[in-house]
Amino acid sequence: MSDDLLAIGLRAGEQVRFRKVTGGQWQLATVVGRAKDGSVALRDAKGAARNLPIDRLEVRTSGPRGAVTWEPVAARAARSEQLHLL
C-alpha cells in the first residue's frame, strides 16, 4: 500500500489539509493509505476516516527558506510521475 502512496508523492503519516466545501475552512488530516478507488485514505483531527480524491488535498511542505507552505497533491503527483520517466 505504501507503493501506491509513493506513486503520488505521499507517505503514510504525512499531514495534509482539505476543505469540506469550496471556500470553507481548511481541515487538517493525516495520510493513512490509498483506497481501492484511487482516492487517499485520511484520518482527520477528530479521528474520523475519510477518502478524498487527490485534487481536493494539499500537502504540508517546506519552502525554499524553511517556511511551512502547502502544495496541491495533484501537482506533487504529476511531478513524481514524471521522475519515473528519467
N, CA, C and O atoms as a CHARMM CRD file, in Angstrom:
* protein
*
  344
    1    1 MET  N      0.81700  -1.18800   0.00000 PROA 1      0.00000
    2    1 MET  CA     0.00000   0.00000   0.00000 PROA 1      0.00000
    3    1 MET  C      0.86400   1.25600   0.00000 PROA 1      0.00000
    4    1 MET  O      0.45600   2.27700  -0.55400 PROA 1      0.00000
    5    2 SER  N      2.04800   1.20600   0.60800 PROA 2      0.00000
    6    2 SER  CA     2.90600   2.38400   0.63400 PROA 2      0.00000
    7    2 SER  C      3.42500   2.72500  -0.76400 PROA 2      0.00000
    8    2 SER  O      3.70100   3.88900  -1.05500 PROA 2      0.00000
    9    3 ASP  N      3.56000   1.70700  -1.63600 PROA 3      0.00000
   10    3 ASP  CA     3.98100   1.98100  -3.01200 PROA 3      0.00000
   11    3 ASP  C      2.93200   2.80800  -3.75000 PROA 3      0.00000
   12    3 ASP  O      3.27300   3.65000  -4.58100 PROA 3      0.00000
   13    4 ASP  N      1.66600   2.57000  -3.44700 PROA 4      0.00000
   14    4 ASP  CA     0.58700   3.36000  -4.04800 PROA 4      0.00000
   15    4 ASP  C      0.70100   4.81900  -3.63500 PROA 4      0.00000
   16    4 ASP  O      0.47900   5.71600  -4.44900 PROA 4      0.00000
   17    5 LEU  N      1.04700   5.06200  -2.37600 PROA 5      0.00000
   18    5 LEU  CA     1.22300   6.43600  -1.89700 PROA 5      0.00000
   19    5 LEU  C      2.45100   7.08000  -2.52000 PROA 5      0.00000
   20    5 LEU  O      2.40000   8.24000  -2.92800 PROA 5      0.00000
   21    6 LEU  N      3.54000   6.35100  -2.59600 PROA 6      0.00000
   22    6 LEU  CA     4.76600   6.89900  -3.17800 PROA 6      0.00000
   23    6 LEU  C      4.57000   7.28700  -4.63600 PROA 6      0.00000
   24    6 LEU  O      5.22300   8.20700  -5.12900 PROA 6      0.00000
   25    7 ALA  N      3.68400   6.59900  -5.31900 PROA 7      0.00000
   26    7 ALA  CA     3.41400   6.91700  -6.72200 PROA 7      0.00000
   27    7 ALA  C      2.82700   8.31400  -6.88900 PROA 7      0.00000
   28    7 ALA  O      2.98400   8.92800  -7.94400 PROA 7      0.00000
   29    8 ILE  N      2.15600   8.81800  -5.86200 PROA 8      0.00000
   30    8 ILE  CA     1.61100  10.17700  -5.93400 PROA 8      0.00000
   31    8 ILE  C      2.38800  11.14900  -5.05700 PROA 8      0.00000
   32    8 ILE  O      1.96500  12.29000  -4.87400 PROA 8      0.00000
   33    9 GLY  N      3.51300  10.71300  -4.51600 PROA 9      0.00000
   34    9 GLY  CA     4.38500  11.60500  -3.75600 PROA 9      0.00000
   35    9 GLY  C      4.01400  11.78700  -2.30400 PROA 9      0.00000
   36    9 GLY  O      4.40500  12.78200  -1.69400 PROA 9      0.00000
   37   10 LEU  N      3.27000  10.85500  -1.72700 PROA 10     0.00000
   38   10 LEU  CA     2.87900  10.93200  -0.31800 PROA 10     0.00000
   39   10 LEU  C      3.44500   9.76500   0.47200 PROA 10     0.00000
   40   10 LEU  O      3.84900   8.74800  -0.09100 PROA 10     0.00000
   41   11 ARG  N      3.46700   9.93500   1.80200 PROA 11     0.00000
   42   11 ARG  CA     3.86600   8.86300   2.72100 PROA 11     0.00000
   43   11 ARG  C      2.82100   8.76800   3.82200 PROA 11     0.00000
   44   11 ARG  O      2.18800   9.76600   4.16700 PROA 11     0.00000
   45   12 ALA  N      2.63900   7.58800   4.37000 PROA 12     0.00000
   46   12 ALA  CA     1.73100   7.41100   5.49600 PROA 12     0.00000
   47   12 ALA  C      2.22100   8.26700   6.66200 PROA 12     0.00000
   48   12 ALA  O      3.41900   8.31600   6.94100 PROA 12     0.00000
   49   13 GLY  N      1.30200   8.93400   7.33500 PROA 13     0.00000
   50   13 GLY  CA     1.64600   9.78400   8.46100 PROA 13     0.00000
   51   13 GLY  C      1.88300  11.24000   8.09700 PROA 13     0.00000
   52   13 GLY  O      2.02100  12.08700   8.98000 PROA 13     0.00000
   53   14 GLU  N      1.93000  11.53800   6.80500 PROA 14     0.00000
   54   14 GLU  CA     2.15500  12.91100   6.35000 PROA 14     0.00000
   55   14 GLU  C      0.89700  13.74800   6.59700 PROA 14     0.00000
   56   14 GLU  O     -0.22200  13.25000   6.48300 PROA 14     0.00000
   57   15 GLN  N      1.09500  15.02300   6.93500 PROA 15     0.00000
   58   15 GLN  CA    -0.03500  15.90900   7.20400 PROA 15     0.00000
   59   15 GLN  C     -0.52100  16.56300   5.91600 PROA 15     0.00000
   60   15 GLN  O      0.27100  17.07800   5.12700 PROA 15     0.00000
   61   16 VAL  N     -1.83300  16.53400   5.71600 PROA 16     0.00000
   62   16 VAL  CA    -2.47700  17.17600   4.56900 PROA 16     0.00000
   63   16 VAL  C     -3.63000  18.03200   5.07900 PROA 16     0.00000
   64   16 VAL  O     -4.02200  17.94700   6.24300 PROA 16     0.00000
   65   17 ARG  N     -4.16800  18.86400   4.17600 PROA 17     0.00000
   66   17 ARG  CA    -5.36000  19.62400   4.52100 PROA 17     0.00000
   67   17 ARG  C     -6.35300  19.53700   3.37400 PROA 17     0.00000
   68   17 ARG  O     -5.98500  19.29200   2.22600 PROA 17     0.00000
   69   18 PHE  N     -7.63700  19.74600   3.71600 PROA 18     0.00000
   70   18 PHE  CA    -8.70700  19.67700   2.73000 PROA 18     0.00000
   71   18 PHE  C     -9.82400  20.60900   3.16800 PROA 18     0.00000
   72   18 PHE  O     -9.86800  21.04500   4.31900 PROA 18     0.00000
   73   19 ARG  N    -10.72000  20.91000   2.25000 PROA 19     0.00000
   74   19 ARG  CA   -11.90900  21.70600   2.54600 PROA 19     0.00000
   75   19 ARG  C    -13.13900  20.84200   2.30900 PROA 19     0.00000
   76   19 ARG  O    -13.22900  20.13300   1.30700 PROA 19     0.00000
   77   20 LYS  N    -14.09100  20.90700   3.24600 PROA 20     0.00000
   78   20 LYS  CA   -15.33400  20.15000   3.07000 PROA 20     0.00000
   79   20 LYS  C    -16.15100  20.72800   1.92500 PROA 20     0.00000
   80   20 LYS  O    -16.75300  19.98600   1.14900 PROA 20     0.00000
   81   21 VAL  N    -16.17100  22.04800   1.82100 PROA 21     0.00000
   82   21 VAL  CA   -16.88400  22.73200   0.74600 PROA 21     0.00000
   83   21 VAL  C    -15.96000  23.78300   0.14600 PROA 21     0.00000
   84   21 VAL  O    -15.03900  24.25200   0.81500 PROA 21     0.00000
   85   22 THR  N    -16.19200  24.15200  -1.08900 PROA 22     0.00000
   86   22 THR  CA   -15.38100  25.16900  -1.74600 PROA 22     0.00000
   87   22 THR  C    -15.49300  26.47700  -0.97100 PROA 22     0.00000
   88   22 THR  O    -16.59200  26.95700  -0.69300 PROA 22     0.00000
   89   23 GLY  N    -14.34200  27.04400  -0.62700 PROA 23     0.00000
   90   23 GLY  CA   -14.31500  28.29400   0.11900 PROA 23     0.00000
   91   23 GLY  C    -14.44900  28.11900   1.62200 PROA 23     0.00000
   92   23 GLY  O    -14.42100  29.10700   2.35500 PROA 23     0.00000
   93   24 GLY  N    -14.59300  26.89300   2.10000 PROA 24     0.00000
   94   24 GLY  CA   -14.71600  26.63000   3.53100 PROA 24     0.00000
   95   24 GLY  C    -13.36400  26.65300   4.23100 PROA 24     0.00000
   96   24 GLY  O    -12.32800  26.89400   3.61100 PROA 24     0.00000
   97   25 GLN  N    -13.39700  26.40100   5.52000 PROA 25     0.00000
   98   25 GLN  CA   -12.15300  26.37500   6.28700 PROA 25     0.00000
   99   25 GLN  C    -11.36200  25.11100   5.98800 PROA 25     0.00000
  100   25 GLN  O    -11.92500  24.05500   5.69900 PROA 25     0.00000
  101   26 TRP  N    -10.04500  25.24600   6.06300 PROA 26     0.00000
  102   26 TRP  CA    -9.18100  24.09700   5.87200 PROA 26     0.00000
  103   26 TRP  C     -9.27100  23.18400   7.08700 PROA 26     0.00000
  104   26 TRP  O     -9.30200  23.65400   8.22400 PROA 26     0.00000
  105   27 GLN  N     -9.31100  21.89800   6.84600 PROA 27     0.00000
  106   27 GLN  CA    -9.31400  20.86900   7.88400 PROA 27     0.00000
  107   27 GLN  C     -8.01100  20.08300   7.76200 PROA 27     0.00000
  108   27 GLN  O     -7.60600  19.72600   6.65600 PROA 27     0.00000
  109   28 LEU  N     -7.35900  19.81200   8.87700 PROA 28     0.00000
  110   28 LEU  CA    -6.12200  19.03000   8.86100 PROA 28     0.00000
  111   28 LEU  C     -6.43600  17.54600   8.98700 PROA 28     0.00000
  112   28 LEU  O     -7.40100  17.15300   9.64200 PROA 28     0.00000
  113   29 ALA  N     -5.60700  16.73400   8.35100 PROA 29     0.00000
  114   29 ALA  CA    -5.75700  15.27800   8.41200 PROA 29     0.00000
  115   29 ALA  C     -4.39100  14.63300   8.22700 PROA 29     0.00000
  116   29 ALA  O     -3.42800  15.28800   7.82800 PROA 29     0.00000
  117   30 THR  N     -4.32300  13.34600   8.52200 PROA 30     0.00000
  118   30 THR  CA    -3.10200  12.56100   8.36100 PROA 30     0.00000
  119   30 THR  C     -3.34000  11.47400   7.32600 PROA 30     0.00000
  120   30 THR  O     -4.38400  10.82200   7.33100 PROA 30     0.00000
  121   31 VAL  N     -2.37700  11.28000   6.44300 PROA 31     0.00000
  122   31 VAL  CA    -2.48300  10.25800   5.39400 PROA 31     0.00000
  123   31 VAL  C     -2.35500   8.88000   6.02700 PROA 31     0.00000
  124   31 VAL  O     -1.43900   8.62700   6.81000 PROA 31     0.00000
  125   32 VAL  N     -3.28400   7.99200   5.68000 PROA 32     0.00000
  126   32 VAL  CA    -3.27400   6.62100   6.17400 PROA 32     0.00000
  127   32 VAL  C     -2.87400   5.65400   5.06600 PROA 32     0.00000
  128   32 VAL  O     -2.09300   4.73200   5.29800 PROA 32     0.00000
  129   33 GLY  N     -3.39800   5.85800   3.88100 PROA 33     0.00000
  130   33 GLY  CA    -3.11000   4.95100   2.77000 PROA 33     0.00000
  131   33 GLY  C     -3.86400   5.37000   1.52900 PROA 33     0.00000
  132   33 GLY  O     -4.25900   6.52500   1.37300 PROA 33     0.00000
  133   34 ARG  N     -4.05400   4.40600   0.65300 PROA 34     0.00000
  134   34 ARG  CA    -4.73800   4.62500  -0.61700 PROA 34     0.00000
  135   34 ARG  C     -5.96700   3.73700  -0.66300 PROA 34     0.00000
  136   34 ARG  O     -5.88100   2.55500  -0.32900 PROA 34     0.00000
  137   35 ALA  N     -7.09000   4.26800  -1.06200 PROA 35     0.00000
  138   35 ALA  CA    -8.32900   3.49400  -1.17100 PROA 35     0.00000
  139   35 ALA  C     -8.36600   2.74800  -2.50400 PROA 35     0.00000
  140   35 ALA  O     -7.58800   3.05400  -3.40900 PROA 35     0.00000
  141   36 LYS  N     -9.26100   1.77800  -2.62700 PROA 36     0.00000
  142   36 LYS  CA    -9.36600   0.98100  -3.85600 PROA 36     0.00000
  143   36 LYS  C     -9.73300   1.81800  -5.06800 PROA 36     0.00000
  144   36 LYS  O     -9.33600   1.49700  -6.18800 PROA 36     0.00000
  145   37 ASP  N    -10.49300   2.89800  -4.85300 PROA 37     0.00000
  146   37 ASP  CA   -10.90700   3.74200  -5.97400 PROA 37     0.00000
  147   37 ASP  C     -9.84500   4.76400  -6.38500 PROA 37     0.00000
  148   37 ASP  O    -10.07800   5.56000  -7.29500 PROA 37     0.00000
  149   38 GLY  N     -8.68800   4.75100  -5.72900 PROA 38     0.00000
  150   38 GLY  CA    -7.60100   5.66000  -6.07600 PROA 38     0.00000
  151   38 GLY  C     -7.53600   6.90900  -5.22500 PROA 38     0.00000
  152   38 GLY  O     -6.57600   7.67400  -5.31700 PROA 38     0.00000
  153   39 SER  N     -8.55000   7.12600  -4.39300 PROA 39     0.00000
  154   39 SER  CA    -8.52300   8.29400  -3.51800 PROA 39     0.00000
  155   39 SER  C     -7.55400   8.04100  -2.36000 PROA 39     0.00000
  156   39 SER  O     -7.06200   6.92700  -2.18200 PROA 39     0.00000
  157   40 VAL  N     -7.28900   9.08000  -1.58500 PROA 40     0.00000
  158   40 VAL  CA    -6.35100   8.99300  -0.46700 PROA 40     0.00000
  159   40 VAL  C     -7.14200   8.77700   0.81700 PROA 40     0.00000
  160   40 VAL  O     -8.07900   9.52000   1.11000 PROA 40     0.00000
  161   41 ALA  N     -6.76100   7.76100   1.57700 PROA 41     0.00000
  162   41 ALA  CA    -7.40000   7.47500   2.85800 PROA 41     0.00000
  163   41 ALA  C     -6.76400   8.35300   3.92600 PROA 41     0.00000
  164   41 ALA  O     -5.54200   8.38600   4.07400 PROA 41     0.00000
  165   42 LEU  N     -7.61500   9.06700   4.67300 PROA 42     0.00000
  166   42 LEU  CA    -7.15200  10.01700   5.67800 PROA 42     0.00000
  167   42 LEU  C     -7.78800   9.73400   7.02200 PROA 42     0.00000
  168   42 LEU  O     -8.80100   9.04300   7.12300 PROA 42     0.00000
  169   43 ARG  N     -7.16100  10.29200   8.06100 PROA 43     0.00000
  170   43 ARG  CA    -7.73500  10.31000   9.40200 PROA 43     0.00000
  171   43 ARG  C     -7.73900  11.77700   9.82200 PROA 43     0.00000
  172   43 ARG  O     -6.67700  12.39000   9.92800 PROA 43     0.00000
  173   44 ASP  N     -8.92800  12.35000  10.06300 PROA 44     0.00000
  174   44 ASP  CA    -8.99500  13.77800  10.39100 PROA 44     0.00000
  175   44 ASP  C     -8.68900  14.00700  11.87400 PROA 44     0.00000
  176   44 ASP  O     -8.42900  13.05900  12.61500 PROA 44     0.00000
  177   45 ALA  N     -8.72400  15.27200  12.29800 PROA 45     0.00000
  178   45 ALA  CA    -8.34200  15.64000  13.66700 PROA 45     0.00000
  179   45 ALA  C     -9.25300  15.00500  14.72200 PROA 45     0.00000
  180   45 ALA  O     -8.82800  14.80300  15.85900 PROA 45     0.00000
  181   46 LYS  N    -10.48500  14.69100  14.36300 PROA 46     0.00000
  182   46 LYS  CA   -11.42400  14.06400  15.29600 PROA 46     0.00000
  183   46 LYS  C    -11.33100  12.54400  15.27400 PROA 46     0.00000
  184   46 LYS  O    -12.02900  11.87400  16.03600 PROA 46     0.00000
  185   47 GLY  N    -10.48600  11.99400  14.41800 PROA 47     0.00000
  186   47 GLY  CA   -10.32000  10.54900  14.32700 PROA 47     0.00000
  187   47 GLY  C    -11.20100   9.88400  13.29100 PROA 47     0.00000
  188   47 GLY  O    -11.17400   8.66200  13.14900 PROA 47     0.00000
  189   48 ALA  N    -11.98500  10.67000  12.56200 PROA 48     0.00000
  190   48 ALA  CA   -12.87100  10.10400  11.53800 PROA 48     0.00000
  191   48 ALA  C    -12.07200   9.72500  10.29500 PROA 48     0.00000
  192   48 ALA  O    -11.13100  10.41900   9.91100 PROA 48     0.00000
  193   49 ALA  N    -12.45800   8.62600   9.67900 PROA 49     0.00000
  194   49 ALA  CA   -11.80900   8.17600   8.44600 PROA 49     0.00000
  195   49 ALA  C    -12.47900   8.85300   7.25800 PROA 49     0.00000
  196   49 ALA  O    -13.70100   8.99800   7.22000 PROA 49     0.00000
  197   50 ARG  N    -11.66800   9.26300   6.29100 PROA 50     0.00000
  198   50 ARG  CA   -12.16700   9.90500   5.07300 PROA 50     0.00000
  199   50 ARG  C    -11.36500   9.38800   3.88900 PROA 50     0.00000
  200   50 ARG  O    -10.18900   9.04700   4.02300 PROA 50     0.00000
  201   51 ASN  N    -12.00800   9.33300   2.73400 PROA 51     0.00000
  202   51 ASN  CA   -11.33800   9.04100   1.46700 PROA 51     0.00000
  203   51 ASN  C    -11.62900  10.20800   0.54100 PROA 51     0.00000
  204   51 ASN  O    -12.78300  10.45700   0.19200 PROA 51     0.00000
  205   52 LEU  N    -10.58400  10.92400   0.14200 PROA 52     0.00000
  206   52 LEU  CA   -10.75700  12.08800  -0.71000 PROA 52     0.00000
  207   52 LEU  C     -9.88300  11.97500  -1.94600 PROA 52     0.00000
  208   52 LEU  O     -8.78300  11.42600  -1.88200 PROA 52     0.00000
  209   53 PRO  N    -10.36800  12.49200  -3.08200 PROA 53     0.00000
  210   53 PRO  CA    -9.54800  12.48700  -4.30200 PROA 53     0.00000
  211   53 PRO  C     -8.36500  13.44700  -4.15000 PROA 53     0.00000
  212   53 PRO  O     -8.42900  14.40800  -3.38400 PROA 53     0.00000
  213   54 ILE  N     -7.28900  13.17400  -4.88400 PROA 54     0.00000
  214   54 ILE  CA    -6.06800  13.96300  -4.71400 PROA 54     0.00000
  215   54 ILE  C     -6.23800  15.42000  -5.11900 PROA 54     0.00000
  216   54 ILE  O     -5.48200  16.27200  -4.65200 PROA 54     0.00000
  217   55 ASP  N     -7.20100  15.73000  -5.96900 PROA 55     0.00000
  218   55 ASP  CA    -7.37300  17.12000  -6.38600 PROA 55     0.00000
  219   55 ASP  C     -8.01000  17.99800  -5.31100 PROA 55     0.00000
  220   55 ASP  O     -8.10200  19.21200  -5.49000 PROA 55     0.00000
  221   56 ARG  N     -8.44900  17.40900  -4.20200 PROA 56     0.00000
  222   56 ARG  CA    -9.01400  18.18200  -3.08500 PROA 56     0.00000
  223   56 ARG  C     -8.05200  18.31800  -1.91700 PROA 56     0.00000
  224   56 ARG  O     -8.42100  18.86000  -0.87500 PROA 56     0.00000
  225   57 LEU  N     -6.82100  17.83500  -2.07300 PROA 57     0.00000
  226   57 LEU  CA    -5.86100  17.81300  -0.96400 PROA 57     0.00000
  227   57 LEU  C     -4.65700  18.70500  -1.22900 PROA 57     0.00000
  228   57 LEU  O     -4.25300  18.91400  -2.37200 PROA 57     0.00000
  229   58 GLU  N     -4.09900  19.22300  -0.14500 PROA 58     0.00000
  230   58 GLU  CA    -2.81800  19.92200  -0.18400 PROA 58     0.00000
  231   58 GLU  C     -1.93500  19.29400   0.88100 PROA 58     0.00000
  232   58 GLU  O     -2.40800  18.94500   1.96300 PROA 58     0.00000
  233   59 VAL  N     -0.65400  19.15100   0.57400 PROA 59     0.00000
  234   59 VAL  CA     0.28400  18.52100   1.48900 PROA 59     0.00000
  235   59 VAL  C      1.21500  19.57500   2.08700 PROA 59     0.00000
  236   59 VAL  O      1.61800  20.52200   1.41200 PROA 59     0.00000
  237   60 ARG  N      1.54300  19.39500   3.34700 PROA 60     0.00000
  238   60 ARG  CA     2.43300  20.31100   4.05200 PROA 60     0.00000
  239   60 ARG  C      3.86200  20.06300   3.58700 PROA 60     0.00000
  240   60 ARG  O      4.31400  18.92100   3.51100 PROA 60     0.00000
  241   61 THR  N      4.56600  21.15200   3.27600 PROA 61     0.00000
  242   61 THR  CA     5.94100  21.05500   2.81600 PROA 61     0.00000
  243   61 THR  C      6.71500  22.28600   3.29500 PROA 61     0.00000
  244   61 THR  O      6.12600  23.20900   3.85700 PROA 61     0.00000
  245   62 SER  N      8.00500  22.30000   3.07800 PROA 62     0.00000
  246   62 SER  CA     8.83500  23.44700   3.44800 PROA 62     0.00000
  247   62 SER  C      9.17700  24.23800   2.20400 PROA 62     0.00000
  248   62 SER  O      9.47300  23.67000   1.15300 PROA 62     0.00000
  249   63 GLY  N      9.13300  25.55200   2.33200 PROA 63     0.00000
  250   63 GLY  CA     9.51200  26.43100   1.23100 PROA 63     0.00000
  251   63 GLY  C     11.02100  26.53700   1.11400 PROA 63     0.00000
  252   63 GLY  O     11.74500  25.88900   1.87100 PROA 63     0.00000
  253   64 PRO  N     11.50800  27.34100   0.18000 PROA 64     0.00000
  254   64 PRO  CA    12.94700  27.44600  -0.04900 PROA 64     0.00000
  255   64 PRO  C     13.72700  27.99200   1.15200 PROA 64     0.00000
  256   64 PRO  O     14.92200  27.72900   1.29200 PROA 64     0.00000
  257   65 ARG  N     13.05100  28.74700   2.01100 PROA 65     0.00000
  258   65 ARG  CA    13.72600  29.29000   3.19800 PROA 65     0.00000
  259   65 ARG  C     13.29400  28.60800   4.48400 PROA 65     0.00000
  260   65 ARG  O     13.57800  29.09500   5.57800 PROA 65     0.00000
  261   66 GLY  N     12.61200  27.49000   4.35500 PROA 66     0.00000
  262   66 GLY  CA    12.22000  26.70600   5.51300 PROA 66     0.00000
  263   66 GLY  C     10.84100  26.99600   6.07000 PROA 66     0.00000
  264   66 GLY  O     10.42300  26.34900   7.03100 PROA 66     0.00000
  265   67 ALA  N     10.12800  27.93900   5.50400 PROA 67     0.00000
  266   67 ALA  CA     8.78200  28.25200   5.98300 PROA 67     0.00000
  267   67 ALA  C      7.80200  27.15500   5.57100 PROA 67     0.00000
  268   67 ALA  O      7.98200  26.50000   4.54400 PROA 67     0.00000
  269   68 VAL  N      6.77600  26.96700   6.37600 PROA 68     0.00000
  270   68 VAL  CA     5.74500  25.97800   6.05900 PROA 68     0.00000
  271   68 VAL  C      4.89200  26.50400   4.91300 PROA 68     0.00000
  272   68 VAL  O      4.39100  27.62700   4.96500 PROA 68     0.00000
  273   69 THR  N      4.73100  25.69100   3.88900 PROA 69     0.00000
  274   69 THR  CA     3.86100  26.01600   2.76700 PROA 69     0.00000
  275   69 THR  C      2.99400  24.79500   2.47400 PROA 69     0.00000
  276   69 THR  O      3.23400  23.70600   2.99500 PROA 69     0.00000
  277   70 TRP  N      1.99600  24.99400   1.64100 PROA 70     0.00000
  278   70 TRP  CA     1.08800  23.91800   1.25300 PROA 70     0.00000
  279   70 TRP  C      1.11200  23.78000  -0.26200 PROA 70     0.00000
  280   70 TRP  O      0.98000  24.76200  -0.99200 PROA 70     0.00000
  281   71 GLU  N      1.28000  22.55500  -0.71600 PROA 71     0.00000
  282   71 GLU  CA     1.36500  22.25900  -2.14600 PROA 71     0.00000
  283   71 GLU  C      0.20400  21.33600  -2.53000 PROA 71     0.00000
  284   71 GLU  O     -0.06900  20.37300  -1.81400 PROA 71     0.00000
  285   72 PRO  N     -0.47700  21.60500  -3.63300 PROA 72     0.00000
  286   72 PRO  CA    -1.53400  20.68300  -4.07700 PROA 72     0.00000
  287   72 PRO  C     -0.96400  19.28000  -4.33900 PROA 72     0.00000
  288   72 PRO  O      0.07800  19.13500  -4.97900 PROA 72     0.00000
  289   73 VAL  N     -1.64600  18.27100  -3.84700 PROA 73     0.00000
  290   73 VAL  CA    -1.18400  16.89100  -4.03400 PROA 73     0.00000
  291   73 VAL  C     -1.16800  16.53200  -5.51400 PROA 73     0.00000
  292   73 VAL  O     -0.30300  15.77600  -5.95500 PROA 73     0.00000
  293   74 ALA  N     -2.10700  17.06000  -6.28400 PROA 74     0.00000
  294   74 ALA  CA    -2.14300  16.77500  -7.72400 PROA 74     0.00000
  295   74 ALA  C     -0.86300  17.26600  -8.40800 PROA 74     0.00000
  296   74 ALA  O     -0.34900  16.59500  -9.30300 PROA 74     0.00000
  297   75 ALA  N     -0.35000  18.41300  -8.00300 PROA 75     0.00000
  298   75 ALA  CA     0.89600  18.93800  -8.57900 PROA 75     0.00000
  299   75 ALA  C      2.07800  18.06300  -8.18600 PROA 75     0.00000
  300   75 ALA  O      2.96000  17.80100  -9.00500 PROA 75     0.00000
  301   76 ARG  N      2.09800  17.61100  -6.93700 PROA 76     0.00000
  302   76 ARG  CA     3.18100  16.73500  -6.48200 PROA 76     0.00000
  303   76 ARG  C      3.11700  15.38900  -7.19900 PROA 76     0.00000
  304   76 ARG  O      4.14900  14.83200  -7.57400 PROA 76     0.00000
  305   77 ALA  N      1.91700  14.87200  -7.38800 PROA 77     0.00000
  306   77 ALA  CA     1.75600  13.58600  -8.07000 PROA 77     0.00000
  307   77 ALA  C      2.23600  13.67500  -9.51500 PROA 77     0.00000
  308   77 ALA  O      2.89300  12.75800 -10.00800 PROA 77     0.00000
  309   78 ALA  N      1.91500  14.76400 -10.18800 PROA 78     0.00000
  310   78 ALA  CA     2.36000  14.94500 -11.57900 PROA 78     0.00000
  311   78 ALA  C      3.86700  15.00300 -11.65100 PROA 78     0.00000
  312   78 ALA  O      4.47000  14.43900 -12.56400 PROA 78     0.00000
  313   79 ARG  N      4.48300  15.68100 -10.69800 PROA 79     0.00000
  314   79 ARG  CA     5.94100  15.80800 -10.68200 PROA 79     0.00000
  315   79 ARG  C      6.60300  14.45300 -10.37400 PROA 79     0.00000
  316   79 ARG  O      7.59700  14.09900 -11.00700 PROA 79     0.00000
  317   80 SER  N      6.06500  13.70200  -9.41700 PROA 80     0.00000
  318   80 SER  CA     6.68900  12.42100  -9.05700 PROA 80     0.00000
  319   80 SER  C      6.49000  11.39100 -10.16200 PROA 80     0.00000
  320   80 SER  O      7.35100  10.53200 -10.34900 PROA 80     0.00000
  321   81 GLU  N      5.38500  11.45000 -10.89900 PROA 81     0.00000
  322   81 GLU  CA     5.18100  10.53300 -12.02100 PROA 81     0.00000
  323   81 GLU  C      6.17300  10.82100 -13.13100 PROA 81     0.00000
  324   81 GLU  O      6.63600   9.89600 -13.79800 PROA 81     0.00000
  325   82 GLN  N      6.50700  12.07800 -13.34200 PROA 82     0.00000
  326   82 GLN  CA     7.46100  12.43900 -14.38000 PROA 82     0.00000
  327   82 GLN  C      8.86800  11.97100 -14.02800 PROA 82     0.00000
  328   82 GLN  O      9.65200  11.67600 -14.93000 PROA 82     0.00000
  329   83 LEU  N      9.21100  11.89400 -12.74500 PROA 83     0.00000
  330   83 LEU  CA    10.55300  11.46200 -12.35400 PROA 83     0.00000
  331   83 LEU  C     10.80500  10.00900 -12.74400 PROA 83     0.00000
  332   83 LEU  O     11.94800   9.63400 -13.00400 PROA 83     0.00000
  333   84 HSD  N      9.75700   9.18300 -12.78800 PROA 84     0.00000
  334   84 HSD  CA     9.93300   7.78400 -13.17100 PROA 84     0.00000
  335   84 HSD  C     10.31800   7.62600 -14.62900 PROA 84     0.00000
  336   84 HSD  O     10.83500   6.57700 -15.01400 PROA 84     0.00000
  337   85 LEU  N     10.08200   8.63100 -15.44500 PROA 85     0.00000
  338   85 LEU  CA    10.40800   8.55100 -16.85700 PROA 85     0.00000
  339   85 LEU  C     11.89300   8.73100 -17.12300 PROA 85     0.00000
  340   85 LEU  O     12.39200   8.30700 -18.16500 PROA 85     0.00000
  341   86 LEU  N     12.60300   9.35500 -16.19500 PROA 86     0.00000
  342   86 LEU  CA    14.03900   9.62700 -16.40200 PROA 86     0.00000
  343   86 LEU  C     14.89600   8.42800 -16.10700 PROA 86     0.00000
  344   86 LEU  O     16.11800   8.49800 -16.23300 PROA 86     0.00000
